[in-house]
């Protein structure tokens, strides 16, 4: 499952990069994923929406409905 999560997040990075941002995958433990937002995404007031309504939603729909994505600094 970790490989699927990493691969899908790599694909989704292009959307963040288009807005001047990016992400680093900090850790994946089972279904818990920790990411660090960078660039424009790192200080964006909508970062929580990007993580929960964007990235996490896609991972839950496409890989496993119990995946949680968490932002770390």
Order of alpha helices (4+ residues) and beta strands (2+ residues): alpha-beta-beta-alpha-beta
